[in-house]
């Protein structure tokens, strides 16, 4: 009996482009969804842009546009990237939607009625320099648990602990480096600990991988804390019912976006949403008709394995059967880097390389574990050229053209030896299906490659390029077995390489392939003209992609709006600025700040000033010693995480290496005023 399945991937944040690290998850999910559909199951794939929060509001403000315009633009860009990699969503939506607002309020009200929502005063971080309350990700500092430095204000990327920004040790504003102050405000909290036993029961039933369950057990042992689900305005998001200046924290309504996308799809396709996701109606519902699975990265498993199911349990709504959690992507064994050109956007990749090459390479690395996977460029090139071109495509290219050009494009029948080859390929079906089902893609790929080797050995043994001259019918029999092998291998590869499969289907003149077709055989069948199925990758293509991805090399979209002008100032305001010549006595790098240099300046009269300047990407410290620079002398000193900055030196440029410091004549004197 066919299964009904609903699947989601984590929602990409609408504040930046899709990159190759993001694609690990979406390709892993898309392969699984395509596999399920090829097995005859109904499998619906839902996703959306995550659109709320202070970062969105700030980015829109800087661009001089409304947040709605910004998220609309980003959604189009994200969808174009996903389309480029053949990722097929049944519905791609937005968390800034009426459905999401409805479900957010529904869940909040049900939790409130259940006594799981409480209010209390909290101290929150506020940057006097930026004049705003700082969202979690705009505060950095030392993790209160493992003491890792430069961690975000909501969770530690090293140990996975979640906390409030006020819990950070030595916090600093991620925007300007200033030390934030604390202000008191009343916030809403979700009592997570109320659902500890239900969560433990869920984990025991296999809700996550075993390694994740072990990590969750550590968090249970440490004690589940109440979760702050509100943020003060200004904030781009949904207002909390009954409040005028308090909003749902983005992490509350983001996973609800899964439901909103599914509801939007159901409404457009005349499906009963409560059968897909039970519990959202006015009356309790049964377990529903659909299995439900979430694909996520290990960095957000705390939210998805604890907060999200607890919210659903408390609101009487179905939670997922299982979370499928994956690791991160490294490139050439290291964290992705803009300076090295390994922080690669999806759109940049698509300019240079075939998307199915990356789909195949990732599949060959992905397992059911949460271990990181590594994209090694040399291995990537070799794997595609060896497997996709040298084994799969070559098997078709050495048989199809011969049949069409010399044997009227007509397949014959299998003989005993050909039947033996096909039986070997068919016998691998159950194992490959089991590997796909359980996310062991790497194992499936290894099996498929081994089968391709068997088929290529068959061709080598029978040498059709020789027998075509002496025994055309014997050759037809060999090519019939070879092209049936191509067909079966294509079925196995189709979840990973759907466009490659379409080319094979067109060439063989057959309907779209599914796993139900593996046992059948093509005999006495006319095929179509052969077209190349895959191209070799040249190292120059990869090098060009990397070069374009290096920091400072990526051009901004032509339609990006200019920075809006700041409020008008008068000539009297400008006259307050005191510009002086200063001499750099000492320049040094700042530990923990990639863009800052610490400068000690002689500003005349025997006075020295400390300045932290964001020019480290363009200048080495040793280049600056003795330089005469332009110094803003009467700027109010600012306390930063790294020390006190007592002024500013003047520089301009687009960023990265394109920063140009204003310098003065070497004969100028420190302290000399500039008019």
Protein Blocks (a to p, Z undefined) as FASTA:
>chain_A
ZZddddddddddfkbccdfklmmmmmmmmmmmmmmmmnopacdddddddfbdjklmmmmm
mnopafklmmmmmmmmmmmmmmmnopacfbdcdfbbfklmmmmmmmmmmmmmnopaccdd
ddddddfklopacdfklcgcddfklopghiafkbcfklopacdfklpghiadfknopacd
ddddddddddfklmmmmmmmmmmnopacfklmmmmmmmmmnopadddfbdcdddddddde
hiakbccdfklmmmmmmmmmmmmmmmmnopafklmmghjambdcdebjbdcdddddfklm
mmmmmmmmmmmmmnopacdfbdcddddddeehiacdfklopaccfklmmmmmcfklmmmm
mmmmpccbfbdcdddfklmmmmmmmmmmmmmmmmmmmmmmmmmmmnoopacdddfklmmm
mmmmmmmmmmmmmmmmnopamlmmmmmmmmmmmmmmmmmmnommlmmmmmmmlmmmmmmm
mmmmmmmmmmmmmmmmmmlmmmmmmmnopacddfklmmpccehiacdddddfbdcddfkl
mmmmmmmmpghkaccdfklccddddddddfklmmmpccdddddfbdcddehiakbccddd
deejhiacdddddfklmpcfklmgopacdddfkbccdddfkbccebdcddedeejjlccc
ddddfkbcehiacZZ
